[in-house]
Amino acid sequence: KKFVGIENYVELFGSAEFISILINNFLWIAVVPAVTVSLGVLFATLGNQVGPTREKILKSLIFMPMTISFVSASTIWAYIYVYVPPGRPEIGLLNNIANSFGIESQPWLQIDTGRLNTFLLMAVIVWLQVGYSMVIISAGIKAVPEETIEAAKIDGARTGQVFWKIIFPQIRGTVMAVFITVLILVMKIFDIILAMTRGDHNTSVLAMAFYDEFVVKDDSGMAAAIVCVLLVLIAPLMWLQIRTVKQQEELR
């Protein structure tokens, strides 16, 4: 209700909790896009090498999670990670697997040592976005001229060499576009955190911090500062995405 200059920003960057939130955000953008795109390339390549019927089944199964909302996916994975106190039947998939190896049940989403719970949350968004990555990259691979691949095989190139030296350079723009799209999505991640941990146990990110300040604490000034930080971080990525799309159009 009154102008305070950069006071909100000073308070934000002077807070150990906000620095931890930034670290979480950087972990999300360092891990999720790379893993999602890598799996997308892998499944797209494998899918294009099997018969049409098997390709449809494989790609349908991998793409299926894309039809699920983030909150629904969070509910599914919450049951996978669920922890049941001793003395009650174990219902969590991950804990059942751990038990089969002689490991005691763990409250996985509460383990912030090494930010393990954050990495477990990342698995949800990877599961949701791999299908999108696979479909776009698969289309890019199929658009590669067949004569360039045949020429490489005639010259004695192995399968790996054909992919990395012939196919990948021609789909690099597509891969980059998918990478940036997932990266922007991850920068704004909110639903999964809210549904599974509400940012507790050192799992909060910028969008969750905004929610806490604006909705829970009713501090619109601090909330606006957090959104501005998020905007500053996302703006270069948006510029990079536009540049990548323009380069692809020029190549066409």
N, C-alpha and C positions, 0 to 999 in steps of 0.2 A: 504493500500500500504506500510505500515511500521508496524513493530511489536510494540505493545503497552502493552504487558503483560496482566494484568487482569483489565486494565483500563475500558474496555467496561462493565465488570461485576460489577465493583464498581459503574459505572454510572447507570447501570440498577437497582441494588438493593438499590441505593440511591434515586431513583425516586419514588415519591408517586404514579404516574400513573402506573408504572410497578407493584408495590405492589398491587394496585387495580386490575390489570389484573390477577395476581396470585390468588387473592381472588376469582375472577370470575371463574377461572379454577377449583379451589378447590370446589366451589359450584356446578359446573357442574358434577364433579366426585362424589360428595357426594349425589347428588339428582338423576341424570338421571339413572345410572345403577340400583340403588335400586328400583326406581319406575318402570323402564322397566321390570326388572326381576319379581317384585311382580305382575304386571299386566299379564306378561307372564304365571306365575304359575296359577293365577286365571283363565285366559281364557283357558289354557290347561286343567285344572281340570274340568271346566264347559263343555268344548267341548267334553271331553271323557265320560261325563255322559249323553249326549243326543243321539238320534238316528243317524245312519250313514249319512242320508240326511241332517239333521239339523247341524251335525258336519261339514260337507263339506261346507255348506253355511256360518256358523259362522266363521270358520277358513279362508275361502277365503276372506271374508269381512275384517277381521282383518289383514290378510297377504297382502292384496292388496297394501297398501302404500309402501311396500318394493320394488315394481316395479317402483316407482317414484324416479327420481333423487332428490338430496338435493335442488338444485336450483328450480326445479319445485314445490317441497313441500313448499319451502320458499315463492314462488309466491302465492300459494294457501292461506297460512296462513297470508301473508301480507294483503290479501283482508279481512280476518277474523278480523284482528286487525286495519284495515285502519281507519283513523280519517278524517272526512269531516268537514271543517269549518262551523260555524253556518250560516243558511240561505240557505244551499244546502241540497238536499235529502241525508239521511243517508244510506250508502251502506254497512257499516261494520257489520258483524254478531255479534261480541262481543258488539259493541256499541248499536245495536238494542236490544240485550238482556238486557243491562244495562238500556236503555231507558224504557223498559217495566216494570222495577222495580223502575222507577222514578229517576234514576241516569243519570246525564248529560253525553254526549259523552266525551270520554277521548282520548288523543293521547297516547295510551297504550305503544308503543315502545319508547316513550320519557320519561316515568316516571321511574326515577332511584331511587326513594325513596324506601328503603328496597330492592333495586335491582329487583323491580317488572318486569321491561322489560326483565331482564336476565331470570327470571323464565318463562316468556311467550315464550321466544325463546326455552327454554328447552322442552316445550310442543311439538314442532315440531319434535325434534329428538326422543322423546318418542313415538309419533304417528308413526314414520317411523320404529322404531326398535322393537316394541311390537310384531309384527307378527313373526319376526325372533325368538325372545325369546320364544314365544308360541309354534312354530313348533318344536324346538329342545327339549324343556321341555316336550311337549306332547309325543314325541317319547320315552323320558326317562321314563315317567310314564307308557306307554304301555309295556315297557320292564320289568317292575316289575313283578316278578312271582305271578301269580294269587293265588297260594296256600297260600302265606304269608298273603294276604289280607283276604282270606276266613277264615284262622285260627284266625285272629284277630277278625273278626265278630262273629265267633263261641264263642270266649272268652268274648263276650259282649262289644267290643270296639265300641264307637260311630263313626260317620263319620269323625269328626274332629280328633279324636284320631287315627283313621286308617291312615289318611293322614300324620299327624305330627310325629307319632311314627313308622309307618311301611313304608309308601311310601316315605316320604321326606328323611329319612336317606339313602335310596337306590338311590335317584336321586341327592343327594347333590353334587356329582362330576359334573354332567351335569349342574346343576344350577350355580355352581362356574365357570365352563368354559364359560357359557353364560355371566355371570356377568363381568368376566375379559375381554372378547371380546368387550362388550359394553363400558367398562371402557377405554380401549385403544382407541376405536373409539372416545369417548368423549374428551379424552386428546388432540386429533388432530383436533377437530371440527373447521371448517373454513367456509365452503360453506354457511351455514345458516346465520352466522354473516355477511359475506360479502354481501349477497343478501338482507338482511332485514334491517341492521342498519349500515353496514360498520364500526362497532366498536364504533359508536358515542353513546353519552348518557350513558357512563360507561358500555358498553356491550362488550368491546374488550376482547379477550383471547390470549393465546400465539401465536397460528398460525396466527391470525389476526395481532398481533403486528409484527411478522416476515414479513408479507406481506407489512405492512406500511413502515417498515424500508428498506426492500430490493427493493420494486417496486416503492413506492411513494417517499421516501426520498433518495433512492439510496445510503444507508449506509450499505454496505455489512458486515463491521466489527460488527456493532451492531446486524444486522440480524443473523449473524453466532452465536453470543453469545446467542441470544434468542433460536435458534435451539438447541444449546448445553444444555441449561437449560431444554428444552422440552425432549431431549434425555435422560438426567439424570433421569427425572421423569418417563419416560415410561419404561426404561430398567428393573427396578425391577418388573414391571407388566408383562413384556414379560417373565421373568424368572419364575414368579409365574404361568403364563399360561402354559408354557412348563412342569412345575412340576405337575400341575393338570392333564394335558393330560396323562403324564406318569403314574400317580397314577390310572387313569381310565383304562389304558391298562393293568396294573398289576392286577386290580380287575377282568377284563374279563378273 
